[in-house]
Amino acid sequence: MRADGNIRKVADDLFAFERMLSLLDEQLHPWIDSWEIFNEINLRNFYEGTAWEYAAMQKVAYLTLKKRSPQKLIVGPSYSQPSPQLRDVLHRNGMDSYYDVANFHTYAGVDSTMGYSAKFIESTDQITQTTLPVWCTETGIETHGLLARDSSEEVVQKLHHHATLVAPLMTNINAAGAEKVFYFYWKSVFTFLCVLDRKFMATECYAAIATLNRMLGGEYAGTHHYPDGAWAHRYDTSKGSRLIVCSKNYPAKVSLKILGNYQVVAMTGETIASGKAVDGKLDLLLDDEAVYVAADQINDAFESVAVVRRDVSELPPQRSDLVIDVRLDSEAKYNIPMGMLELNPGQRYDGLVHVYNFSDKPFSGKLNVSDAGQWHVKVLEPTFTLKPREKYTTSIELIAPSSTGSGVQMTDVQLIIPSSNSVASLRLSLDRLHLPPQEVRPLFESLKELNWTVAKDSVLQTETYRSLGDQGNFFKVDFIENGHRMFWPVLKSFPNGKQLVDMSQFNAISFDVDIKQIRPGTWYMCTFTEANGARYGSSTRIHCDQSGRYKMVFPFSSFVYLSNFSAFDGPQFTLDLDKIKAIGLGLNTNKKHTDNQSMQYSIEYIIDGISLIKY
């Protein structure tokens, strides 16, 4: 539905998108009860358009599908990370009135999933200013490179272990406030538990999911925390109350207060024990996994931390049948995590504004532009009249401030039709990389005292680091077997015994890198770890296809929260630059260069400068 064939962007014409949805609903109506329009829109792997384009598409999807099937639920777009800035821009576009259920994905570990999910849901409530129902439509267990065709006893045991984590993972997300949780089978570098791989039968994981539904097919009723890091989630089912009893560390002893008959069931469905409680309690020994417990009466006190969500039918109608769709120059520099267009000082972009009328009534109105400050934003012919199901198109011109002494001058500019609830909101900013620095300061007085950490040698690669004194730091990675190409040196200690570095008065970090040996398709990325253990990574990628000198600049505005191997930092999920305890500069391979995964090669480079920049 695009002239350029790019399926990662919004259709050229939203009436064509409407027709596609209508055909899908017509064909799939008997089997579909909810619709999710797009996957993980915070990742360029899936979505390359702007926030305001996506908001327009979500509005069309809601209007189309609700008119055809009012009883069906429209699920909001999923996010693989918290993405608070992007979600704020979508909210300013009025998008949160055009879905029934908020949505997120997570592959956080079992122990951290409940906290992460609760913080994500809390941040969603803050951004949307309501308490919509929330689903987790994708989660799973990371298996860290196990091969599907490996049927050795060791791998079979690991497979069973991963299967035993399915129910604790999903119930933790549910207990955090997610109304529904979906386990996702897939095959990539993260997991091999895949229904599409006919050469590997993931029987243990199927059994775990089937047992979860059989034992806990009811309503979540609360959580009880026991000593030594154990907990239980309670579910009230048609056959009585059921527990899943878990522990942070195994083996574990847990004493439950129960009366009457009981049954203890393993994660994959086998009955472990049954009988009658003695003296009103049941002492459990959890060897190496969680268990289910069914009992006539459970007397431990259970509390829920989840916020009571508003019913969809209670939401006030704030939707307009008019949809504003702003399309700017396709070559414009767009920052996906920030939901922001970045322009050079004085740069001009031209584009089009489409107003779609999806109602059965004519409409006359005017496109007003909110105060844009030093930015020039003008709709050339703002007054329009639309017949039912008609589109009006006019031009828009946008000119960035030419002054460079006031920073990035970020602003949110809204296009509004006053006589309706229709709005489009553009977030604009000057590109920091095109502003003259006010100050550039070395992060450290000398590089010779730095001590970078690299991983131990593995069957896939060998990693080398050594100090060159005042000449900098030398790094080399040799990829010796087929596999994923990644090398991530991390600076975990700083000169003079400093535990933390403060970069809060600056806007970017810069690495001077002399690349001696490289493979086309390699890109670099910077990561920070806060004092609390929360990890953030730059969405800016520095692509390096040949050897030579590179100045790698990473604006702090492009850093986003990373949930893997990371502490909670919600609900804001914003980088605290005054408390950085680790700095990483890693490299990876562009997915388009798949041949890199099956080649033996080396990458070699020297970091001879690290600076902070204030614009």
Secondary structure, 3 states (H helix, E strand, C coil): CCCCCCCCCCCCCHHHHHHHHHHHHHHHHHHCCEEECCCCCCCCCCCCCCHHHHHHHHHHHHHHHHHHCCCCEEECCCCCCCCHHHHHHHHHCCHHHCCCEEEEEECCCHHHHHHHHHHHHHHHHHHHCCCCCEEEEEECCCCCCCCCCCCCHHHHHHHHHHHHCHHHHHHHHHHCCCCEEEECCCCCCCCCCCCCCCCCCCHHHHHHHHHHHHHCCCEEEEEEEEHHHEEEEEEEECCEEEEEEEECCCCEEEEEEEEEEEEEEECCCCEEEEEECECCEEEEEECCCCEEEEEEEECCCCECCCCCCCCHHHCCCCCCCEEEEEEECCCCEEECCCCEEEECCCCEEEEEEEEEECCCCCEEEECEECCCCCCEEEECCCEEEECCCCEEEEEEEEECCCCCCCCCCCEEEEEECCCCCCEEEEEEEECHHHCCCCEEEECCCCCCCCCEECCCCCCCEEEEEEECHHHCEEEEEEECCCCCCCECCEECCCHHHCCCECCCCCCEEEEEEEEEECCCCEEEEEEEEECCCCEEEECCCEEECCCEEEEEEEEHHHEEEECCCCCCCCCCCCCCCCCEEEEEEEEEECCCCHHHHHCCEEEEEEEEEEEEEEC
